[in-house]
Amino acid sequence: MRRSTTEDTTPFLRSSVVESLRVLVALLALVALASTAAAQAVSIQLDAGAFKVVGLPASSLRAPSAGWASVFAVYAGAGPGTDNIPPLVGSYSVENGALVFRPKYPLAPGPRYRVVFKGAGAPIEKMFDGPVRVAAPPARVERVYPSAAVLPSNQLRLYIYFSAPMSRGEAGQRIHILDADGKPLRDVFLPGQELWDPNNRRLTMTFDPGRIKRDLTSNTTMGPPIAEGKRYTLLIDREWRDANGAPMAEPFRKPFRGGPAVRQPPDPKTWKISTPPAASRAALVVDFGRPMNYTLLQRMLKISGARGDVAGSVDVAREESEWRFTPQNPWAAGAHRLIVDTSLEDLAGNKIGQPFDIDVFERVTERIPSSSTSLPFEVRPARHPQAPGSSRLPAEEVDHAPFTRRVHASYPRRVGARDHVRRDGRRPRRSGDAVGTRPRTGGS
C-alpha cells in the first residue's frame, strides 16, 4: 500500500525544525558571549581614592539626563542593614576615556565600599576595602588661634590645628567653653557648624553671631558668649577620635580672659611697614596695631613689585598683630606695594572698612564681592659699611644731619653750627672744652 504525502514529508520537517533550533541556540550563545565579553571589558577600579569605570565605549561617556549619579554610585558598608544607606557624595568627571567618581571626603579605614555601575547592559557591582589603618602616633591639638590670653568679648572665630586628620561630626560634643568655676557654657558656638580644611586637620569654630551682634534677641537675652573681665577655659576632650578611630593623646586646655569688644574696622592707613634694604632677604614687617585673623593672614596679603608679585614665605608673630614676609630672592630696589584683600578680618570679624556689627537688616547677596587696597613702600639700597681702618666715610656718603645732631648733643647750646664740622680736618671740640677757646690737638 502506498504511503501518503504527509507521511513522506514528516521526517524532513522534523529535521528542519531541529536544525533551526540548533541555529537559534548558537545565535543566543553568540549573543551571550558578546555580552559577557563586553561586560568583561568594562571594569571598576579604585585608584588613589577615586573610583573609575574603564572600558566604556565613547557613546557611553555622555552624561545621562538624570546625571551620572543615576548610573554610577558608591556606598559605604556592605551586608544586612546597608540597603537603605545613601550613596557617597562627590564629583563625577570623564578623564582619559574613563568615568571617574571622587568622594567629597577621604575614604575611611574599616568599612567596605560597594560600587554599582548601571550601563547599557547588565549592572556591574564590585566591592572594595577601605584604606589600611596605619599605626601612627595619637593625634593632639598643636595650636589654637587666636593665641593671645585676652580675647575681645565679640570674638568671632576659633581655629584649632591638629597633628593628624580627625573624625568629623564630634566637634559639638568634644569642644567646651568653661567659666571660672569650670562649668560648661551652653549655646556658645554656632549650632550645627563644623568647618574643616581638606585634610581634616584644621577646624574652624564660630561663636554664635546672634549673641555677638548688638540688639539681636540672643544678644539682649543671653549676652555675648564672652564677657569682658571674666575668665574662661577652652577644653577639648581626649576622647575625640582621629581619622583612624584612635583617641587623642591628651586633652587640651587654653585659659583666656574676656577683653573689651572691638567694633572699629581695621584701617591699613594706620599700619606701620618696616622696609628691608635692597639686595637682602631680610623680612618686610607689617605692624597692624591689633591682632588679626591668623588663617586669613596666610593668603590675603601679598607683595607686588615692578615685575609683578614677589614670591616668598609668610610668618605671623606677636599674637597675630605682626605680618612678616621673607622674599624668595633678594629684594630689588625700587617701588613696591602691599596688596591687601579687603575681606581680611580682625579677631571680631571686622573687615577692612566694614564692621561686623553692622545693620542686621542689610541685604545679603549670594555673590561675595572681592576687592583690594594697597599700601606703597620703597625698598632702598643699603648704606655701605665703613671700610676697615678708615676713620671716615667718603664725602659723598657722609650724612651731615645725623652728625650735626650728635655734636649738638655734646656741646653747649650757644655754639654755632659752623663750628660743628671743621673744614680743616681738625676734630670738633670735646664736651669739656670752654666755649670760644681753640680746640685742643693731640700735642697740646
ABEGO torsion letter per residue (X at the ends): XBBBAAAAAAAAAAAAAAAAAAAAAAAAAAAAAAAAAAAAABBBBBBGGBBBBBGBBAAAABBBAAEAAAABBBBBEBEBGAAABBBBBBBBBBBGGBBBBBBABBBBBGBBBBBBBBBABBBBBBBBBBBBBBBBBBBBBABBOBABABBBAABABBBBBBABBBBBGAAAAABBBBBAAGBBBBGABBBGBBBBBAAGABBBBBBBAAAABBGBAAAAAAEBABBBGBBBBBBBBAABBBAAGBBBABBBBBBBBBBBBBABBBBAAABBBBBBBBGBABBBBBBAGBBBBAAAAAAABBBBBAAEBBBEBBBBBGGGABBBBBBABBBBBEBBBBBBBAABBBAAGBBBGBBABBBAABBBBABBBBBBBBBBBBBBBBBBBBBBGBABBBAAABBAAAAAAAAAAABBAABBAAAABBAAGBBBBBAABBBGBBBBBAAX
